Amino acid sequence: LQTRLTTKVQQHHQQHQQQQPNNTTCTNTIHGHDDDDAPPPKTPSSEGSTPPPPARRRPPRVVPLSEDSILFETGVKFDEEDKEDDARGTDRDALDGDALRQAILLALCLDVKNSNPEDDGLTVEEMRPYVDAAAAEPKNWLVYSTALLQRCRLELTSSYSADRAALQMQVLVDQHATVKTKGENGVSDAPARDRVKFVSALDYPAIWEAKGELAATMAGLGALITAAELYATLNRFDAVVECYAGAGRRDAALLVLKEQVSQGKATPHLWCVLGDLEDAPKHYETAWASSKERCARAARSLGRRFARKKQWREAIPWLERALHVAPFAPATWFDLGIAEMRLAVDAASMMTSRPTTTTTTTASSSPPPEPPSSSPNNATAKRVLGATQHSPEARWRAAARAFSRAAAQEPDDADSWANLAAVQIQLRELKPALAALDAALKIRGDDWRLWENATRVASALGDRPAVVLRGLSKLLDLRAKSRRPVDSFLDQLAAVVDQVAVLEASVAALPETDARRFNAARAASLLDQFADRLLREAPAVPGDATAKLWDLLALRAGAQDDRPRLRDLRARKARALLRKDDRRDHHHDARLFEALLEFADACAEDDTCGPNERRSAALFLRAVLERFHRDDKDRRQLLKQKADDLQR
């Protein structure tokens, strides 16, 4: 089609060039400018005078973008001057050729829109040159109106020009079916023949479609009352009620609803809206019955109403009915997963409390309840209500199915992926849980809870030290936001230290070209980098958690035979165990004594430790020696001997 249209345009231009010597003045007049290469007009002859050139057509004036300007162009009118141009010899084929070329540009613009993502900003920028070229000079009423409408749609994506574009769209809707005769200044609307000339080549909406698009635009900009009035002209009373309700005019919305109910024109959707406004479940039931159990909105509203009241067993049947009618509903799948999770937790708590509880009757020991008056009487509901006898594992698996469907239908929802991972952790499916957490982190990478869960799952798997270290490093980045203490990730760090040590020992005999040796070296490098960062950024707060942290890093330094770092870490551990008070704790004294001995041995075995460092270590041991009770002679004597050995 595009090739045929282009060929037709070329034929029009060839005919135009052949007729140019005889119609030079008229052609220049149509295009609205003087051609520098055109021959001079004929001089008057003795036989008669040359007729004066026709008046030029004035194209619509382009209004610059400013705070005072509202419309893109003004004077979008195509009047009867075309007939006068015909009388003066205007080449209408050339005009039609230019309009046809503009129609092709608009078709190419739609092709860009249909072949690219809608929410991508580059798509709008790729469409804009086509629209600007098509609207550069008006040639036909319908072509120019289509170009303006498409430009409005593009400008609505910008908050700066959205209001102006909406008002331009209002002008296009108003002129859609106006039929004015010559009035002020002799201006009239375009004739019908110009309006329908390119109707099959353009995507110009009908009047009701244009009004609906304008109403949706007004509602998106917050002009809800204007949108309601437009929807009322289209008899879309459900949208009218929603606009009134959004604008805070609850009484007006109820008036419209009750009027429709009294006239017997209430649809299931209107019954649902009435239920929302009056908070009455009976209206949802009426909508469900009037739709012959095909209104997913009614079932979903009832399910969520029960869920808000934490009546999970009553909510699940309605949510499943809504999904049976409309399965592509990620929010409903998410609500169903939440309900199944709650029942799984309740069932697990009931099973643990059953041996000790004698007065409480659990739901699992009683027969399934009968469906209430607001529950669907069908096989699906009976199956779900019968599921109250299921084990917690069955509930967890039902929740996993629901969250997986929600995540599949809306992959950008991090909550669905996170809840799916939480359910899979309960089912001990750690590898799928880690994959779900990775998907959630791609969407919401600044959530420290997701990183903490991913770190714990990867640590439990035991074969992913690099993943654990990446999560620990991210948790350290988010420490100011999470305010988690140091001991929150000590278990994961201890597991990584052991895993790296085992991994290095297992690949020691392998050739250097083996991939497993490379993975082990990479994990060890990441661990060393994380240890360096902890030495710089970890808070030096006295306490058992800090002492355990330095002990883990000391184990790594000892495995690498890094004596200076080992000595420094042993000193940090001993200082972390020092208390400011004088409380007596034999267990704590034992750990402090062990840390002091490790520090003394590290100083003695370090060849780089000079006399000044040894003297300082000995003074530290003698100062701490006084913290032990005088009756603890063995420990005091051993520490004194270690201090004397360091000073020799």
C-alpha positions as CSV (number, residue, x, y, z in Angstrom):
1,L,0.0,0.0,0.0
2,Q,2.8,2.4,0.8
3,T,4.5,1.7,-2.5
4,R,1.3,2.4,-4.4
5,L,0.7,5.6,-2.5
6,T,4.3,6.7,-3.2
7,T,3.9,6.0,-6.9
8,K,0.7,8.1,-7.0
9,V,2.5,11.0,-5.3
10,Q,5.3,10.8,-7.9
11,Q,2.8,10.8,-10.7
12,H,1.1,13.9,-9.2
13,H,4.5,15.7,-9.1
14,Q,5.3,14.8,-12.7
15,Q,1.9,16.3,-13.8
16,H,2.6,19.3,-11.7
17,Q,6.0,19.9,-13.3
18,Q,4.5,19.6,-16.8
19,Q,1.9,22.3,-15.9
20,Q,4.3,24.6,-14.1
21,P,5.1,27.1,-17.0
22,N,1.4,27.9,-17.4
23,N,0.4,27.9,-13.7
24,T,3.5,29.3,-12.0
25,T,1.8,32.1,-10.2
26,C,-1.1,30.0,-8.9
27,T,1.2,27.2,-7.7
28,N,3.3,29.7,-5.7
29,T,0.1,31.1,-4.2
30,I,-1.1,27.7,-3.0
31,H,2.2,26.9,-1.2
32,G,2.1,30.4,0.5
33,H,5.6,31.6,-0.6
34,D,7.4,33.1,-3.6
35,D,9.7,30.9,-5.6
36,D,13.0,32.5,-6.5
37,D,13.5,30.3,-9.6
38,A,10.1,31.1,-11.1
39,P,10.0,33.1,-14.3
40,P,8.7,36.7,-14.1
41,P,5.1,37.2,-14.7
42,K,3.9,38.1,-18.2
43,T,3.9,41.8,-19.1
44,P,0.6,43.4,-20.2
45,S,0.1,43.1,-24.0
46,S,-1.8,45.3,-26.4
47,E,-4.6,42.8,-26.5
48,G,-5.5,43.1,-22.9
49,S,-4.2,43.4,-19.3
50,T,-2.9,40.4,-17.3
51,P,-5.4,39.4,-14.5
52,P,-4.3,40.2,-11.0
53,P,-2.8,37.2,-9.0
54,P,-5.2,35.5,-6.6
55,A,-5.1,36.2,-2.9
56,R,-2.8,33.9,-1.0
57,R,-4.2,31.4,1.4
58,R,-3.2,32.1,5.0
59,P,-2.2,28.9,6.8
60,P,-3.0,28.5,10.5
61,R,-0.8,30.5,12.7
62,V,1.6,28.5,14.9
63,V,1.5,29.6,18.5
64,P,4.9,29.3,20.3
65,L,5.2,27.3,23.4
66,S,4.8,29.6,26.4
67,E,2.8,29.9,29.5
68,D,0.2,32.1,27.8
69,S,-0.3,29.8,24.8
70,I,-2.8,27.0,25.1
71,L,-3.4,25.5,21.7
72,F,-0.8,24.3,19.2
73,E,-2.4,26.1,16.3
74,T,-5.3,28.5,15.9
75,G,-7.6,28.9,13.0
76,V,-7.8,25.2,12.1
77,K,-10.4,25.9,9.4
78,F,-10.7,24.7,5.8
79,D,-13.4,26.9,4.1
80,E,-14.8,27.3,0.6
81,E,-11.8,29.2,-0.7
82,D,-10.8,26.0,-2.4
83,K,-13.7,26.5,-4.9
84,E,-12.4,30.0,-5.6
85,D,-8.9,28.6,-6.2
86,D,-10.4,26.1,-8.7
87,A,-11.9,29.0,-10.6
88,R,-8.5,30.7,-10.7
89,G,-6.9,27.6,-12.0
90,T,-5.4,26.1,-8.9
91,D,-3.9,22.6,-9.4
92,R,-5.9,20.5,-6.9
93,D,-4.0,17.4,-7.9
94,A,-0.9,18.9,-6.4
95,L,-2.8,19.7,-3.2
96,D,-4.1,16.1,-3.0
97,G,-0.6,14.8,-3.7
98,D,0.8,16.8,-0.7
99,A,-2.1,15.6,1.5
100,L,-1.5,12.1,0.4
101,R,2.2,12.4,1.3
102,Q,1.2,13.7,4.8
103,A,-1.2,10.7,5.2
104,I,1.7,8.4,4.4
105,L,3.8,10.1,7.1
106,L,1.1,9.6,9.6
107,A,0.9,5.9,8.6
108,L,4.6,5.6,9.2
109,C,4.2,7.3,12.5
110,L,1.6,4.6,13.6
111,D,4.0,1.9,12.3
112,V,6.6,3.2,14.7
113,K,4.1,3.1,17.6
114,N,2.9,-0.4,16.8
115,S,6.4,-1.8,16.5
116,N,8.0,-0.4,19.7
117,P,7.1,-0.5,23.4
118,E,4.5,2.0,24.4
119,D,6.0,3.1,27.7
120,D,9.4,3.7,26.2
121,G,10.4,7.4,25.9
122,L,12.3,6.8,22.7
123,T,9.1,5.7,20.9
124,V,7.6,9.2,21.4
125,E,10.7,10.9,20.1
126,E,10.7,8.6,17.1
127,M,7.1,9.4,16.3
128,R,7.5,13.2,16.8
129,P,9.3,14.0,13.5
130,Y,6.6,12.3,11.4
131,V,3.9,14.2,13.2
132,D,5.7,17.5,12.8
133,A,6.3,16.9,9.1
134,A,2.6,16.0,8.6
135,A,1.4,19.1,10.5
136,A,3.9,21.5,8.9
137,E,1.5,22.9,6.3
138,P,-2.3,22.2,6.2
139,K,-3.5,20.6,2.9
140,N,-6.6,18.7,3.9
141,W,-9.0,19.0,6.8
142,L,-8.9,15.4,7.8
143,V,-5.2,14.9,7.4
144,Y,-4.4,18.0,9.4
145,S,-6.9,17.1,12.1
146,T,-5.3,13.6,12.4
147,A,-1.9,15.2,12.7
148,L,-3.0,17.5,15.4
149,L,-4.7,14.7,17.3
150,Q,-1.6,12.5,17.1
151,R,0.5,15.4,18.3
152,C,-1.9,15.8,21.3
153,R,-1.3,12.2,22.2
154,L,2.4,12.7,22.1
155,E,2.3,15.9,24.1
156,L,0.1,14.3,26.8
157,T,3.2,12.4,27.9
158,S,4.8,15.6,29.1
159,S,3.5,17.3,32.2
160,Y,4.5,20.7,30.8
161,S,2.2,20.5,27.8
162,A,-0.5,18.1,29.0
163,D,-3.0,20.8,29.8
164,R,-2.5,22.5,26.5
165,A,-2.8,19.2,24.6
166,A,-6.1,18.4,26.4
167,L,-7.6,21.8,25.3
168,Q,-6.4,21.2,21.8
169,M,-8.1,17.9,21.8
170,Q,-11.3,19.7,23.0
171,V,-11.1,21.9,20.0
172,L,-10.8,18.9,17.7
173,V,-13.8,17.3,19.3
174,D,-15.9,20.4,19.0
175,Q,-15.1,20.8,15.3
176,H,-15.7,17.1,14.6
177,A,-19.3,17.5,13.5
178,T,-19.8,21.3,13.2
179,V,-21.4,22.5,9.9
180,K,-21.1,26.3,9.8
181,T,-22.0,28.4,6.8
182,K,-20.1,31.6,6.1
183,G,-20.4,33.8,9.1
184,E,-17.8,36.2,10.6
185,N,-15.1,37.2,8.1
186,G,-16.7,34.9,5.5
187,V,-15.2,31.7,7.2
188,S,-17.0,28.4,7.0
189,D,-16.1,24.8,7.9
190,A,-14.6,22.4,5.4
191,P,-17.1,20.7,3.1
192,A,-18.0,17.1,3.4
193,R,-16.0,16.1,0.3
194,D,-12.8,17.3,1.9
195,R,-13.5,15.6,5.2
196,V,-14.0,12.1,3.8
197,K,-11.4,12.2,1.0
198,F,-8.7,10.4,3.0
199,V,-11.0,8.7,5.5
200,S,-9.8,5.2,4.6
201,A,-6.1,6.1,4.8
202,L,-6.2,7.7,8.3
203,D,-6.8,6.6,11.8
204,Y,-9.2,9.4,12.8
205,P,-11.7,8.3,15.5
206,A,-15.4,8.6,15.4
207,I,-17.1,11.2,17.5
208,W,-17.9,8.9,20.4
209,E,-14.4,7.5,20.4
210,A,-13.0,11.1,20.3
211,K,-15.2,12.1,23.3
212,G,-14.2,9.0,25.2
213,E,-10.5,9.7,24.6
214,L,-11.0,13.3,25.7
215,A,-12.9,12.2,28.8
216,A,-10.1,9.8,29.8
217,T,-7.6,12.6,29.2
218,M,-9.5,15.0,31.4
219,A,-9.8,12.4,34.1
220,G,-6.1,11.7,34.0
221,L,-5.4,15.4,34.4
222,G,-7.7,15.7,37.4
223,A,-10.7,17.4,35.7
224,L,-13.0,14.7,37.0
225,I,-16.2,16.8,36.7
226,T,-15.6,17.6,33.1
227,A,-14.8,14.0,32.4
228,A,-18.0,12.9,34.1
229,E,-20.0,15.3,31.9
230,L,-18.4,13.9,28.8
231,Y,-19.0,10.3,29.9
232,A,-22.7,11.2,30.6
233,T,-23.1,12.2,26.9
234,L,-21.8,8.7,26.0
235,N,-24.1,6.9,28.5
236,R,-21.1,5.5,30.3
237,F,-22.6,5.9,33.7
238,D,-20.1,3.6,35.4
239,A,-17.4,6.0,34.5
240,V,-19.6,8.9,35.5
241,V,-20.0,7.5,39.0
242,E,-16.3,6.7,39.3
243,C,-15.4,10.3,38.3
244,Y,-17.9,11.7,40.8
245,A,-16.6,9.4,43.5
246,G,-13.0,10.4,42.8
247,A,-13.9,14.1,42.9
248,G,-15.5,13.6,46.4
249,R,-19.1,14.1,45.2
250,R,-20.5,11.0,46.8
251,D,-24.0,12.3,46.8
252,A,-23.9,13.0,43.0
253,A,-22.5,9.5,42.4
254,L,-25.3,7.9,44.5
255,L,-27.9,9.9,42.7
256,V,-26.8,8.7,39.3
257,L,-26.6,5.1,40.6
258,K,-30.0,5.1,42.1
259,E,-31.5,6.6,39.0
260,Q,-30.1,3.8,36.9
261,V,-31.3,1.2,39.4
262,S,-34.8,2.7,39.5
263,Q,-34.9,2.6,35.7
264,G,-33.8,-1.0,35.6
265,K,-30.6,-0.1,33.7
266,A,-28.1,-1.0,36.5
267,T,-25.3,-3.2,35.2
268,P,-23.3,-5.6,37.4
269,H,-20.5,-3.0,37.4
270,L,-22.8,-0.3,38.6
271,W,-24.0,-2.7,41.4
272,C,-20.3,-3.1,42.4
273,V,-19.7,0.6,42.4
274,L,-22.8,1.0,44.6
275,G,-21.4,-1.6,46.9
276,D,-18.2,0.4,47.2
277,L,-20.0,3.6,48.0
278,E,-22.3,2.1,50.5
279,D,-19.9,-0.6,51.8
280,A,-22.7,-3.1,51.5
281,P,-21.8,-6.7,50.5
282,K,-25.4,-7.4,49.3
283,H,-24.8,-5.2,46.2
284,Y,-21.8,-7.4,45.3
285,E,-24.0,-10.4,45.7
286,T,-26.7,-8.8,43.4
287,A,-24.0,-8.1,40.8
288,W,-22.8,-11.7,41.0
289,A,-26.3,-13.0,40.6
290,S,-27.3,-10.6,37.8
291,S,-24.2,-11.4,35.8
292,K,-24.9,-15.2,36.1
293,E,-21.7,-15.6,38.1
294,R,-19.6,-14.0,35.4
295,C,-18.7,-10.7,37.1
296,A,-15.1,-11.0,38.4
297,R,-15.3,-7.6,39.9
298,A,-18.1,-8.6,42.3
299,A,-16.3,-11.8,43.4
300,R,-13.0,-10.0,43.8
301,S,-14.7,-7.3,45.9
302,L,-16.2,-9.8,48.2
303,G,-13.0,-11.7,48.6
304,R,-11.1,-8.6,49.5
305,R,-13.8,-7.5,51.9
306,F,-13.4,-10.8,53.8
307,A,-9.6,-10.4,53.6
308,R,-9.7,-7.0,55.2
309,K,-11.6,-8.5,58.1
310,K,-8.9,-11.3,58.2
311,Q,-11.6,-13.9,57.4
312,W,-9.2,-15.9,55.2
313,R,-11.3,-19.0,54.7
314,E,-14.3,-17.0,53.5
315,A,-12.0,-14.9,51.2
316,I,-10.4,-17.7,49.4
317,P,-13.5,-19.1,47.6
318,W,-14.4,-15.7,46.3
319,L,-10.9,-15.0,45.1
320,E,-10.8,-18.3,43.3
321,R,-14.1,-17.6,41.6
322,A,-12.9,-14.2,40.4
323,L,-9.8,-15.9,39.0
324,H,-11.9,-18.6,37.3
325,V,-13.8,-15.8,35.5
326,A,-10.8,-13.5,34.8
327,P,-7.5,-15.4,35.3
328,F,-5.2,-12.6,34.2
329,A,-5.4,-10.6,37.4
330,P,-2.0,-10.4,39.2
331,A,-3.5,-8.4,42.1
332,T,-6.1,-11.1,42.7
333,W,-3.5,-13.8,42.6
334,F,-1.4,-11.8,45.1
335,D,-4.4,-11.6,47.5
336,L,-5.0,-15.3,47.1
337,G,-1.4,-16.0,48.0
338,I,-1.6,-13.8,51.1
339,A,-4.7,-15.6,52.3
340,E,-3.1,-19.0,51.8
341,M,0.0,-17.9,53.7
342,R,-2.1,-16.7,56.6
343,L,-3.9,-20.0,56.8
344,A,-0.6,-21.9,56.5
345,V,0.8,-20.0,59.5
346,D,-2.4,-20.5,61.5
347,A,-2.4,-24.2,60.7
348,A,1.2,-24.6,61.7
349,S,0.6,-22.8,65.0
350,M,-2.5,-24.9,65.7
351,M,-0.5,-28.1,65.1
352,T,2.2,-27.0,67.5
353,S,-0.3,-26.0,70.2
354,R,-2.6,-29.0,69.9
355,P,-0.8,-31.3,72.4
356,T,-0.9,-28.6,75.1
357,T,-4.3,-26.9,74.4
358,T,-7.4,-28.6,75.6
359,T,-10.1,-25.9,75.6
360,T,-9.5,-24.5,72.1
361,T,-11.1,-26.2,69.2
362,T,-8.9,-25.9,66.1
363,A,-10.3,-25.5,62.6
364,S,-8.4,-28.6,61.5
365,S,-10.1,-30.8,64.1
366,S,-13.6,-29.6,63.2
367,P,-15.6,-30.4,60.1
368,P,-15.4,-27.9,57.3
369,P,-18.0,-25.1,57.8
370,E,-20.9,-24.7,55.5
371,P,-20.7,-21.9,53.0
372,P,-22.1,-18.7,54.4
373,S,-24.8,-16.7,52.7
374,S,-22.3,-14.7,50.8
375,S,-20.2,-17.7,49.7
376,P,-20.6,-19.2,46.2
377,N,-22.4,-22.4,46.1
378,N,-20.3,-24.3,43.6
379,A,-17.8,-27.0,43.3
380,T,-14.8,-24.7,43.4
381,A,-15.9,-23.1,46.7
382,K,-16.6,-26.5,48.2
383,R,-13.2,-27.7,47.2
384,V,-11.5,-24.7,48.7
385,L,-13.6,-24.8,51.9
386,G,-12.7,-28.4,52.2
387,A,-9.0,-27.5,52.1
388,T,-9.2,-26.4,55.7
389,Q,-8.3,-30.0,56.6
390,H,-5.1,-29.7,54.5
391,S,-1.7,-29.6,56.1
392,P,0.4,-26.4,56.3
393,E,2.5,-27.7,53.5
394,A,-0.5,-27.9,51.2
395,R,-1.3,-24.3,52.1
396,W,2.2,-23.2,51.5
397,R,2.2,-24.9,48.1
398,A,-1.1,-23.2,47.2
399,A,0.4,-19.9,48.2
400,A,3.5,-20.6,46.0
401,R,1.2,-21.3,43.0
402,A,-0.6,-18.1,43.6
403,F,2.5,-15.9,43.9
404,S,4.1,-17.6,40.9
405,R,1.1,-16.7,38.8
406,A,1.2,-13.1,40.1
407,A,4.9,-12.8,39.3
408,A,4.5,-14.3,35.9
409,Q,1.7,-11.9,34.9
410,E,3.4,-8.9,36.4
411,P,7.2,-9.5,36.4
412,D,7.9,-6.0,37.7
413,D,6.2,-6.6,41.0
414,A,8.9,-7.1,43.6
415,D,6.5,-8.0,46.3
416,S,5.2,-11.0,44.4
417,W,8.8,-12.3,43.9
418,A,9.7,-11.7,47.5
419,N,6.6,-13.5,48.9
420,L,7.2,-16.4,46.5
421,A,10.7,-16.7,47.8
422,A,9.4,-16.6,51.4
423,V,7.0,-19.4,50.7
424,Q,9.7,-21.5,48.9
425,I,11.9,-21.0,51.9
426,Q,9.2,-22.5,54.1
427,L,9.0,-25.4,51.7
428,R,12.8,-25.8,51.8
429,E,13.1,-25.2,48.1
430,L,16.2,-23.0,48.4
431,K,17.4,-22.8,44.8
432,P,14.0,-21.6,43.5
433,A,13.8,-19.2,46.4
434,L,17.2,-17.7,45.6
435,A,16.1,-17.3,42.0
436,A,13.0,-15.5,43.1
437,L,15.0,-13.2,45.4
438,D,17.3,-12.3,42.5
439,A,14.3,-11.3,40.4
440,A,13.0,-9.2,43.2
441,L,16.4,-7.5,43.7
442,K,16.6,-6.6,40.1
443,I,13.5,-4.5,40.6
444,R,14.1,-3.2,44.1
445,G,17.8,-3.3,44.7
446,D,17.9,-1.0,47.7
447,D,15.7,-3.1,49.9
448,W,18.0,-4.4,52.7
449,R,15.5,-7.1,53.7
450,L,15.7,-8.7,50.3
451,W,19.5,-8.7,50.5
452,E,19.5,-10.2,53.9
453,N,17.1,-13.0,52.9
454,A,19.2,-13.7,49.7
455,T,22.4,-13.8,51.8
456,R,20.8,-16.3,54.2
457,V,19.5,-18.6,51.5
458,A,22.8,-18.6,49.6
459,S,24.6,-19.3,52.8
460,A,22.3,-22.2,53.5
461,L,23.0,-23.7,50.1
462,G,26.7,-23.9,50.9
463,D,28.1,-23.7,47.4
464,R,27.7,-20.0,46.6
465,P,30.2,-18.0,48.6
466,A,30.5,-15.3,45.9
467,V,26.7,-14.7,46.2
468,V,26.9,-14.5,50.0
469,L,29.8,-12.0,49.8
470,R,28.0,-9.8,47.3
471,G,24.9,-9.7,49.6
472,L,27.1,-8.9,52.7
473,S,28.8,-6.1,50.8
474,K,25.4,-4.7,49.8
475,L,24.2,-5.0,53.4
476,L,27.2,-3.0,54.5
477,D,26.3,-0.3,52.0
478,L,22.7,-0.2,53.3
479,R,23.8,-0.2,57.0
480,A,22.8,3.4,57.5
481,K,19.3,2.7,56.2
482,S,18.7,-0.7,57.9
483,R,20.5,0.1,61.2
484,R,21.2,-3.6,61.6
485,P,23.9,-4.6,64.2
486,V,27.1,-6.3,63.2
487,D,26.0,-9.7,64.6
488,S,23.1,-9.8,62.1
489,F,25.3,-11.3,59.4
490,L,28.0,-13.0,61.5
491,D,26.6,-16.5,60.9
492,Q,26.7,-16.0,57.1
493,L,30.3,-14.6,57.3
494,A,31.4,-17.6,59.4
495,A,29.9,-20.0,56.9
496,V,31.7,-18.2,54.0
497,V,35.0,-18.3,55.8
498,D,34.6,-22.1,56.2
499,Q,33.4,-22.6,52.6
500,V,36.3,-20.7,51.2
501,A,38.8,-22.6,53.3
502,V,37.3,-25.9,52.2
503,L,37.2,-24.8,48.6
504,E,40.8,-23.8,48.6
505,A,41.9,-27.1,50.1
506,S,39.8,-29.1,47.6
507,V,41.3,-27.4,44.5
508,A,44.9,-27.3,45.7
509,A,45.9,-30.4,43.7
510,L,44.0,-29.4,40.6
511,P,45.9,-27.8,37.6
512,E,45.7,-24.1,37.2
513,T,43.7,-24.3,34.1
514,D,40.8,-26.0,35.9
515,A,37.7,-23.8,36.2
516,R,37.1,-24.9,39.8
517,R,40.5,-23.5,40.8
518,F,39.5,-20.2,39.2
519,N,36.2,-20.1,41.1
520,A,38.0,-20.8,44.3
521,A,40.5,-18.0,43.7
522,R,37.7,-15.6,42.8
523,A,35.8,-16.4,46.0
524,A,38.9,-16.0,48.1
525,S,39.6,-12.6,46.5
526,L,36.1,-11.4,47.2
527,L,36.4,-12.6,50.8
528,D,39.7,-10.7,51.2
529,Q,38.2,-7.5,49.7
530,F,35.3,-7.8,52.1
531,A,37.6,-8.3,55.1
532,D,39.6,-5.2,54.1
533,R,36.3,-3.2,54.0
534,L,35.2,-4.5,57.4
535,L,38.5,-3.4,58.9
536,R,37.9,0.1,57.6
537,E,34.2,0.5,58.1
538,A,33.1,-1.9,60.9
539,P,32.3,0.0,64.1
540,A,34.8,-0.7,66.9
541,V,32.1,-1.1,69.6
542,P,33.0,-3.3,72.6
543,G,31.0,-6.4,72.7
544,D,30.8,-10.1,72.0
545,A,29.5,-9.6,68.4
546,T,32.5,-7.3,67.5
547,A,34.9,-9.8,69.1
548,K,33.4,-12.6,67.0
549,L,33.7,-10.5,63.9
550,W,37.5,-9.9,64.5
551,D,37.9,-13.6,65.4
552,L,36.5,-14.6,62.0
553,L,38.7,-12.3,60.1
554,A,41.7,-13.5,62.2
555,L,40.9,-17.1,61.1
556,R,41.1,-15.9,57.5
557,A,44.4,-14.0,58.1
558,G,45.8,-17.1,59.8
559,A,44.9,-19.3,56.8
560,Q,46.7,-16.8,54.6
561,D,49.7,-16.7,57.0
562,D,49.4,-12.9,57.2
563,R,51.1,-12.4,60.6
564,P,50.8,-8.6,60.9
565,R,47.1,-8.7,60.1
566,L,46.6,-11.6,62.5
567,R,48.3,-9.7,65.3
568,D,46.2,-6.6,64.7
569,L,43.0,-8.6,64.6
570,R,43.9,-10.5,67.8
571,A,44.4,-7.2,69.5
572,R,41.1,-5.9,68.3
573,K,39.3,-9.0,69.6
574,A,40.9,-8.6,73.1
575,R,39.9,-4.9,73.2
576,A,36.4,-5.7,72.2
577,L,36.0,-8.1,75.1
578,L,37.1,-5.5,77.7
579,R,34.2,-4.2,79.7
580,K,33.8,-0.8,81.3
581,D,32.1,-2.2,84.5
582,D,33.5,-4.5,87.1
583,R,30.9,-7.2,86.9
584,R,32.2,-10.7,87.6
585,D,31.4,-13.2,84.8
586,H,33.5,-16.4,84.8
587,H,32.4,-17.2,81.2
588,H,33.4,-13.8,80.0
589,D,36.7,-13.9,81.9
590,A,37.5,-17.2,80.2
591,R,36.9,-15.8,76.8
592,L,38.9,-12.7,77.6
593,F,41.8,-14.8,78.9
594,E,41.8,-16.9,75.7
595,A,41.8,-13.7,73.6
596,L,44.8,-12.3,75.5
597,L,46.7,-15.5,75.0
598,E,46.0,-15.5,71.3
599,F,47.2,-11.9,71.1
600,A,50.4,-12.7,72.9
601,D,51.1,-15.7,70.7
602,A,50.4,-13.6,67.6
603,C,52.9,-11.0,68.7
604,A,55.5,-13.6,69.5
605,E,55.2,-15.4,66.1
606,D,55.2,-12.2,64.1
607,D,58.7,-11.5,62.8
608,T,57.8,-8.0,61.7
609,C,56.8,-7.1,65.3
610,G,59.5,-4.7,66.5
611,P,60.7,-3.9,70.0
612,N,58.3,-1.0,70.4
613,E,55.3,-3.1,69.4
614,R,56.4,-5.9,71.7
615,R,56.8,-3.5,74.6
616,S,53.4,-2.0,73.9
617,A,51.8,-5.5,73.8
618,A,53.4,-6.4,77.2
619,L,52.2,-3.2,78.8
620,F,48.7,-4.0,77.5
621,L,48.8,-7.5,79.0
622,R,50.0,-6.2,82.4
623,A,47.2,-3.6,82.4
624,V,44.5,-6.2,81.7
625,L,46.0,-8.6,84.2
626,E,44.6,-6.4,87.0
627,R,41.0,-7.1,85.8
628,F,41.3,-10.8,86.9
629,H,40.5,-11.6,90.5
630,R,43.5,-12.1,92.8
631,D,42.3,-15.6,93.6
632,D,42.7,-16.5,89.9
633,K,46.5,-17.0,90.3
634,D,47.0,-19.3,87.4
635,R,45.7,-16.9,84.8
636,R,47.5,-14.0,86.3
637,Q,50.8,-15.9,86.4
638,L,50.5,-17.1,82.8
639,L,49.7,-13.6,81.5
640,K,52.6,-12.1,83.4
641,Q,54.9,-14.7,82.0
642,K,53.7,-13.9,78.4
643,A,54.3,-10.2,79.0
644,D,57.8,-10.9,80.3
645,D,58.6,-13.0,77.2
646,L,57.5,-10.2,74.9
647,Q,59.9,-7.7,76.6
648,R,62.9,-10.0,76.3
